[in-house]
Amino acid sequence: MLKISVWLLFVSIFLVSPFIGVVDLDMAKILHSGSLSQTIFFDLRLPRVLFAFSAGAILALSGLLFQTLFRNPMMTPYTLGISSGAVLGAGIAIKLGLATLFFGVASVSVFGFLGAFLTVVLLMYLSQFLHSAYNTSLLLLGIALSLFYTSALMIVFYLGSSIQNDMLIRFTMGSLSIIGWGNPILLAGVALFLLGSSLIYRYELQLMSISDESARLKGVNTKKTTMLLLLLASLAIGILVSISGPIGFVGLIVPHMVYKLYPQSVEKRISKTALFGGLFLVFCDTLTRAIQTQSELPIGIMTALIGGPFFIYLIVKGSEK
């Protein structure tokens, strides 16, 4: 009964989400060419729902991959500094005043992706020198990079003007505000690619969720598989963060929620996690638009309000074992 109730809630919110916002739509004019209601519905609301759904799927799948590969219930791609690298890259673009476009893509997004991508490359390079306690050492490298990026970002804040700092603060809070179908379609493609890759490696993920030793006995190259899946998930997160800014806690919350609803093996939870993650972020985004404030509540604040207590619960629950 709980499963049905949760799914019904999220699917219902998904269906009504395009109709919720500051501007009330005239239902009779949505299909009228050139009307304001049609423009808002097809150019703003529907692309935003697709964008939110794709972003949620990417975040949830990445969280599942990281928690499985590291066998750590509190691991997400953000722990390895991918998000921090993207934010620093965007901050540098804002500080330099780069408002130009590269092949139709805003410079802030380009620099944000480069920051995430260079972080992945740096992690791949440094991982070659790790010989023992590989997963733990890689995690510590990510934490160290996050702290370094945070310090560098503080320098950008210190040197930036009030306008630049305001832009950077808004970027770091995350946003799903989107115009047109370009970015939503791009993100949907990234989400499908990540889902397909996860399904292809579902057998290896199932074995590695138990232990690396059992996976190696079955002929799985654990180090190669780990690095490949981490790379794919990190690049997907890099593309997402470069467009929307960081959106925390979704990758932490959703895999655990799905496991509570479906205590199955990892291979059977991959598709459910992607679907649930997409619906969950659409739910959070709908809440931010339903709350009438002077300006739209950033999506990162909403997910943090939900994810913060959940993160504390995981820590307390883990310490009881």
Kinemage of the C-alpha trace (Angstrom):
@kinemage 1
@onewidth
@group {chain A} dominant
@subgroup {mainchain}
@vectorlist {calphas} color= white
{ca met a 1} P 0.000 0.000 0.000
{ca leu a 2} L 2.883 2.367 0.800
{ca lys a 3} L 4.482 1.728 -2.593
{ca ile a 4} L 1.256 2.511 -4.435
{ca ser a 5} L 0.655 5.668 -2.385
{ca val a 6} L 4.155 7.032 -3.009
{ca trp a 7} L 4.061 6.333 -6.743
{ca leu a 8} L 0.559 7.777 -7.086
{ca leu a 9} L 1.655 10.946 -5.282
{ca phe a 10} L 4.719 11.486 -7.454
{ca val a 11} L 2.984 10.614 -10.741
{ca ser a 12} L 0.078 12.932 -9.875
{ca ile a 13} L 2.486 15.785 -9.117
{ca phe a 14} L 4.313 15.040 -12.379
{ca leu a 15} L 1.089 15.371 -14.372
{ca val a 16} L -0.086 18.611 -12.734
{ca ser a 17} L 3.373 20.213 -12.501
{ca pro a 18} L 3.208 22.010 -15.898
{ca phe a 19} L 0.054 23.794 -14.780
{ca ile a 20} L 1.504 25.180 -11.525
{ca gly a 21} L 3.356 28.484 -11.333
{ca val a 22} L 3.156 32.178 -10.580
{ca val a 23} L 1.170 32.832 -13.766
{ca asp a 24} L -2.222 31.102 -13.983
{ca leu a 25} L -2.815 29.459 -17.342
{ca asp a 26} L -6.002 29.856 -19.336
{ca met a 27} L -6.759 26.217 -20.084
{ca ala a 28} L -8.917 27.153 -23.077
{ca lys a 29} L -6.025 29.010 -24.753
{ca ile a 30} L -3.156 26.537 -24.214
{ca leu a 31} L -3.600 25.165 -27.744
{ca his a 32} L -4.264 28.580 -29.305
{ca ser a 33} L -1.300 29.571 -31.451
{ca gly a 34} L 0.479 32.700 -30.244
{ca ser a 35} L -1.370 32.972 -26.931
{ca leu a 36} L 0.490 33.718 -23.713
{ca ser a 37} L -0.775 30.517 -22.103
{ca gln a 38} L 0.561 28.433 -24.991
{ca thr a 39} L 3.981 30.130 -24.850
{ca ile a 40} L 4.297 29.608 -21.092
{ca phe a 41} L 3.093 26.016 -21.251
{ca phe a 42} L 5.174 24.775 -24.211
{ca asp a 43} L 8.284 26.982 -23.923
{ca leu a 44} L 8.661 27.193 -20.138
{ca arg a 45} L 6.621 24.689 -18.149
{ca leu a 46} L 6.930 21.475 -20.207
{ca pro a 47} L 10.693 21.898 -20.894
{ca arg a 48} L 11.204 22.552 -17.184
{ca val a 49} L 9.408 19.338 -16.211
{ca leu a 50} L 11.562 17.343 -18.651
{ca phe a 51} L 14.673 19.116 -17.376
{ca ala a 52} L 13.798 18.388 -13.734
{ca phe a 53} L 12.934 14.756 -14.475
{ca ser a 54} L 16.194 14.163 -16.386
{ca ala a 55} L 18.252 15.917 -13.696
{ca gly a 56} L 16.634 13.832 -10.953
{ca ala a 57} L 17.300 10.621 -12.866
{ca ile a 58} L 20.988 11.535 -13.353
{ca leu a 59} L 21.452 12.478 -9.694
{ca ala a 60} L 19.698 9.354 -8.398
{ca leu a 61} L 21.540 6.974 -10.737
{ca ser a 62} L 24.892 8.578 -9.909
{ca gly a 63} L 24.150 8.226 -6.211
{ca leu a 64} L 23.259 4.550 -6.644
{ca leu a 65} L 26.446 3.898 -8.613
{ca phe a 66} L 28.686 5.600 -6.073
{ca gln a 67} L 27.021 3.978 -3.062
{ca thr a 68} L 27.309 0.565 -4.725
{ca leu a 69} L 30.889 0.899 -5.942
{ca phe a 70} L 32.125 2.315 -2.618
{ca arg a 71} L 29.698 0.196 -0.535
{ca asn a 72} L 29.086 3.358 1.475
{ca pro a 73} L 25.478 4.524 2.035
{ca met a 74} L 26.530 8.185 2.279
{ca met a 75} L 28.530 8.422 -0.954
{ca thr a 76} L 27.487 10.673 -3.822
{ca pro a 77} L 29.417 12.111 -6.795
{ca tyr a 78} L 29.583 15.426 -4.956
{ca thr a 79} L 31.863 13.827 -2.371
{ca leu a 80} L 34.605 13.504 -4.993
{ca gly a 81} L 34.621 17.231 -5.699
{ca ile a 82} L 32.904 17.079 -9.104
{ca ser a 83} L 30.273 19.623 -8.099
{ca ser a 84} L 32.815 21.898 -6.411
{ca gly a 85} L 34.975 21.856 -9.534
{ca ala a 86} L 32.009 22.873 -11.682
{ca val a 87} L 31.051 25.695 -9.309
{ca leu a 88} L 34.630 26.996 -9.281
{ca gly a 89} L 34.746 26.930 -13.081
{ca ala a 90} L 31.483 28.876 -13.264
{ca gly a 91} L 32.782 31.318 -10.664
{ca ile a 92} L 35.894 32.018 -12.725
{ca ala a 93} L 33.747 32.684 -15.809
{ca ile a 94} L 31.552 35.087 -13.830
{ca lys a 95} L 34.568 36.850 -12.328
{ca leu a 96} L 36.161 37.301 -15.763
{ca gly a 97} L 32.899 38.770 -17.026
{ca leu a 98} L 32.558 36.232 -19.824
{ca ala a 99} L 29.020 36.669 -21.105
{ca thr a 100} L 29.744 35.344 -24.586
{ca leu a 101} L 28.500 32.092 -26.059
{ca phe a 102} L 30.565 29.151 -27.295
{ca phe a 103} L 28.665 27.442 -30.124
{ca gly a 104} L 25.415 28.642 -28.586
{ca val a 105} L 26.323 27.616 -25.017
{ca ala a 106} L 26.822 30.212 -22.267
{ca ser a 107} L 30.402 30.629 -21.084
{ca val a 108} L 29.373 29.966 -17.461
{ca ser a 109} L 28.114 26.520 -18.478
{ca val a 110} L 31.233 25.837 -20.538
{ca phe a 111} L 33.571 26.774 -17.686
{ca gly a 112} L 31.399 24.849 -15.230
{ca phe a 113} L 31.678 21.695 -17.314
{ca leu a 114} L 35.433 22.203 -17.781
{ca gly a 115} L 35.823 22.481 -13.998
{ca ala a 116} L 33.976 19.192 -13.510
{ca phe a 117} L 35.792 17.477 -16.379
{ca leu a 118} L 39.261 18.562 -15.194
{ca thr a 119} L 38.379 17.280 -11.722
{ca val a 120} L 37.548 13.878 -13.202
{ca val a 121} L 40.814 13.870 -15.198
{ca leu a 122} L 42.781 14.839 -12.086
{ca leu a 123} L 41.132 12.071 -10.070
{ca met a 124} L 41.868 9.523 -12.811
{ca tyr a 125} L 45.519 10.589 -12.843
{ca leu a 126} L 45.990 10.587 -9.074
{ca ser a 127} L 44.210 7.229 -8.763
{ca gln a 128} L 47.149 5.590 -10.574
{ca phe a 129} L 49.247 6.133 -7.449
{ca leu a 130} L 46.743 4.446 -5.126
{ca his a 131} L 47.760 0.897 -4.235
{ca ser a 132} L 45.993 0.057 -0.971
{ca ala a 133} L 42.569 0.922 0.412
{ca tyr a 134} L 41.706 2.191 -3.069
{ca asn a 135} L 38.132 3.283 -2.428
{ca thr a 136} L 38.939 5.032 0.835
{ca ser a 137} L 41.949 6.812 -0.667
{ca leu a 138} L 39.943 7.980 -3.676
{ca leu a 139} L 37.264 9.310 -1.347
{ca leu a 140} L 39.873 11.232 0.646
{ca leu a 141} L 41.248 12.684 -2.594
{ca gly a 142} L 37.779 13.913 -3.482
{ca ile a 143} L 37.297 15.524 -0.082
{ca ala a 144} L 40.688 17.229 -0.351
{ca leu a 145} L 39.816 18.577 -3.801
{ca ser a 146} L 36.455 19.850 -2.513
{ca leu a 147} L 38.171 21.765 0.282
{ca phe a 148} L 40.715 23.209 -2.156
{ca tyr a 149} L 37.989 24.301 -4.587
{ca thr a 150} L 36.001 25.871 -1.765
{ca ser a 151} L 39.030 27.910 -0.698
{ca ala a 152} L 39.645 29.013 -4.294
{ca leu a 153} L 35.969 29.983 -4.604
{ca met a 154} L 36.300 32.177 -1.513
{ca ile a 155} L 39.079 34.053 -3.307
{ca val a 156} L 36.774 34.572 -6.289
{ca phe a 157} L 34.117 35.905 -3.906
{ca tyr a 158} L 36.631 38.251 -2.276
{ca leu a 159} L 37.806 39.654 -5.608
{ca gly a 160} L 34.372 39.820 -7.239
{ca ser a 161} L 31.971 42.733 -7.374
{ca ser a 162} L 28.594 42.659 -5.643
{ca ile a 163} L 26.851 41.874 -8.938
{ca gln a 164} L 29.267 39.044 -9.728
{ca asn a 165} L 28.936 37.616 -6.232
{ca asp a 166} L 25.155 37.731 -6.479
{ca met a 167} L 25.287 35.776 -9.748
{ca leu a 168} L 27.636 33.221 -8.208
{ca ile a 169} L 25.500 32.797 -5.090
{ca arg a 170} L 22.441 32.150 -7.243
{ca phe a 171} L 24.391 29.622 -9.299
{ca thr a 172} L 25.554 27.732 -6.194
{ca met a 173} L 21.947 27.403 -4.981
{ca gly a 174} L 20.908 25.502 -8.098
{ca ser a 175} L 18.103 26.351 -10.493
{ca leu a 176} L 15.816 24.500 -12.872
{ca ser a 177} L 14.640 27.653 -14.635
{ca ile a 178} L 14.932 26.945 -18.329
{ca ile a 179} L 13.696 28.443 -21.617
{ca gly a 180} L 13.189 26.247 -24.670
{ca trp a 181} L 13.917 22.595 -25.336
{ca gly a 182} L 17.687 22.627 -26.008
{ca asn a 183} L 19.064 21.877 -22.541
{ca pro a 184} L 16.189 19.567 -21.486
{ca ile a 185} L 16.701 17.374 -24.577
{ca leu a 186} L 20.473 17.339 -24.008
{ca leu a 187} L 20.002 16.326 -20.388
{ca ala a 188} L 17.425 13.674 -21.319
{ca gly a 189} L 19.996 12.152 -23.678
{ca val a 190} L 22.630 12.150 -20.927
{ca ala a 191} L 20.176 10.501 -18.521
{ca leu a 192} L 19.308 7.774 -21.034
{ca phe a 193} L 22.996 7.138 -21.745
{ca leu a 194} L 23.785 6.821 -18.040
{ca leu a 195} L 20.793 4.525 -17.519
{ca gly a 196} L 21.815 2.339 -20.464
{ca ser a 197} L 25.413 2.116 -19.219
{ca ser a 198} L 24.223 1.154 -15.732
{ca leu a 199} L 21.980 -1.582 -17.146
{ca ile a 200} L 24.812 -2.948 -19.293
{ca tyr a 201} L 26.995 -3.268 -16.175
{ca arg a 202} L 24.206 -4.427 -13.863
{ca tyr a 203} L 25.774 -7.888 -13.438
{ca glu a 204} L 29.134 -6.404 -12.420
{ca leu a 205} L 27.410 -3.928 -10.090
{ca gln a 206} L 25.538 -6.738 -8.375
{ca leu a 207} L 28.759 -8.665 -7.725
{ca met a 208} L 30.687 -5.581 -6.610
{ca ser a 209} L 27.906 -4.597 -4.208
{ca ile a 210} L 28.843 -7.710 -2.215
{ca ser a 211} L 32.624 -7.377 -2.326
{ca asp a 212} L 35.454 -6.775 -4.776
{ca glu a 213} L 36.861 -10.210 -3.969
{ca ser a 214} L 33.724 -12.062 -5.026
{ca ala a 215} L 33.523 -9.948 -8.182
{ca arg a 216} L 37.144 -10.716 -9.096
{ca leu a 217} L 36.517 -14.430 -8.558
{ca lys a 218} L 33.749 -14.164 -11.163
{ca gly a 219} L 36.189 -12.585 -13.624
{ca val a 220} L 35.241 -8.916 -13.153
{ca asn a 221} L 38.014 -6.346 -13.528
{ca thr a 222} L 36.849 -4.343 -10.518
{ca lys a 223} L 39.262 -1.434 -10.860
{ca lys a 224} L 38.529 -0.897 -14.550
{ca thr a 225} L 34.763 -1.201 -14.028
{ca thr a 226} L 34.842 1.157 -11.052
{ca met a 227} L 36.795 3.817 -12.904
{ca leu a 228} L 34.612 3.552 -16.015
{ca leu a 229} L 31.327 3.901 -14.128
{ca leu a 230} L 32.721 6.690 -11.940
{ca leu a 231} L 33.866 8.520 -15.074
{ca leu a 232} L 30.467 8.211 -16.780
{ca ala a 233} L 28.557 9.293 -13.682
{ca ser a 234} L 30.945 12.179 -13.014
{ca leu a 235} L 30.727 13.486 -16.575
{ca ala a 236} L 26.914 13.297 -16.425
{ca ile a 237} L 26.982 15.258 -13.165
{ca gly a 238} L 29.422 17.726 -14.708
{ca ile a 239} L 27.066 18.440 -17.620
{ca leu a 240} L 24.125 18.808 -15.241
{ca val a 241} L 25.891 21.096 -12.759
{ca ser a 242} L 27.291 23.288 -15.531
{ca ile a 243} L 23.713 24.067 -16.600
{ca ser a 244} L 21.692 24.031 -13.381
{ca gly a 245} L 24.270 24.579 -10.657
{ca pro a 246} L 24.685 22.075 -7.806
{ca ile a 247} L 21.569 20.256 -6.591
{ca gly a 248} L 22.436 18.340 -3.455
{ca phe a 249} L 21.041 15.372 -1.554
{ca val a 250} L 18.953 13.822 -4.376
{ca gly a 251} L 21.678 11.258 -5.045
{ca leu a 252} L 21.769 10.499 -1.326
{ca ile a 253} L 18.043 10.299 -0.613
{ca val a 254} L 16.532 8.535 -3.599
{ca pro a 255} L 18.596 5.290 -3.654
{ca his a 256} L 17.727 4.745 0.015
{ca met a 257} L 14.046 5.496 -0.536
{ca val a 258} L 13.910 3.022 -3.418
{ca tyr a 259} L 15.702 0.393 -1.334
{ca lys a 260} L 13.166 0.850 1.469
{ca leu a 261} L 10.327 0.356 -1.007
{ca tyr a 262} L 12.064 -2.414 -2.948
{ca pro a 263} L 14.639 -4.312 -0.833
{ca gln a 264} L 15.978 -6.070 -3.927
{ca ser a 265} L 19.374 -6.563 -5.507
{ca val a 266} L 21.095 -3.589 -7.146
{ca glu a 267} L 20.485 -4.823 -10.693
{ca lys a 268} L 16.716 -4.784 -10.128
{ca arg a 269} L 16.712 -1.278 -8.657
{ca ile a 270} L 18.524 0.602 -11.423
{ca ser a 271} L 15.500 1.521 -13.554
{ca lys a 272} L 13.311 2.134 -10.478
{ca thr a 273} L 15.944 4.480 -9.037
{ca ala a 274} L 16.149 6.527 -12.248
{ca leu a 275} L 12.349 6.831 -12.499
{ca phe a 276} L 11.920 7.620 -8.808
{ca gly a 277} L 14.710 10.197 -8.903
{ca gly a 278} L 13.119 12.001 -11.832
{ca leu a 279} L 9.703 12.084 -10.187
{ca phe a 280} L 11.188 13.145 -6.856
{ca leu a 281} L 12.950 16.196 -8.303
{ca val a 282} L 9.829 17.180 -10.253
{ca phe a 283} L 7.980 16.961 -6.925
{ca cys a 284} L 10.548 19.231 -5.235
{ca asp a 285} L 10.502 21.678 -8.149
{ca thr a 286} L 6.700 21.828 -8.091
{ca leu a 287} L 6.845 22.709 -4.390
{ca thr a 288} L 9.250 25.587 -5.068
{ca arg a 289} L 6.901 26.992 -7.731
{ca ala a 290} L 3.800 26.459 -5.616
{ca ile a 291} L 5.223 28.525 -2.763
{ca gln a 292} L 4.389 32.145 -3.521
{ca thr a 293} L 7.465 34.263 -2.715
{ca gln a 294} L 8.945 37.470 -4.142
{ca ser a 295} L 11.397 35.390 -6.141
{ca glu a 296} L 11.499 31.693 -6.936
{ca leu a 297} L 12.928 29.490 -4.204
{ca pro a 298} L 16.119 27.801 -5.518
{ca ile a 299} L 15.734 24.060 -5.979
{ca gly a 300} L 18.973 23.441 -4.065
{ca ile a 301} L 17.401 24.911 -0.929
{ca met a 302} L 14.339 22.659 -1.203
{ca thr a 303} L 16.363 19.463 -1.673
{ca ala a 304} L 18.665 20.492 1.204
{ca leu a 305} L 15.681 21.048 3.503
{ca ile a 306} L 14.510 17.508 2.748
{ca gly a 307} L 17.933 15.894 2.500
{ca gly a 308} L 19.581 17.445 5.576
{ca pro a 309} L 17.440 15.633 8.173
{ca phe a 310} L 17.664 12.444 6.103
{ca phe a 311} L 21.469 12.667 6.077
{ca ile a 312} L 21.492 13.070 9.875
{ca tyr a 313} L 19.212 10.028 10.145
{ca leu a 314} L 21.660 7.934 8.110
{ca ile a 315} L 24.594 8.974 10.295
{ca val a 316} L 22.710 8.200 13.541
{ca lys a 317} L 21.368 4.927 12.131
{ca gly a 318} L 24.837 3.889 11.009
{ca ser a 319} L 26.386 4.630 14.419
{ca glu a 320} L 23.863 2.307 16.092
{ca lys a 321} L 25.155 -0.724 14.218
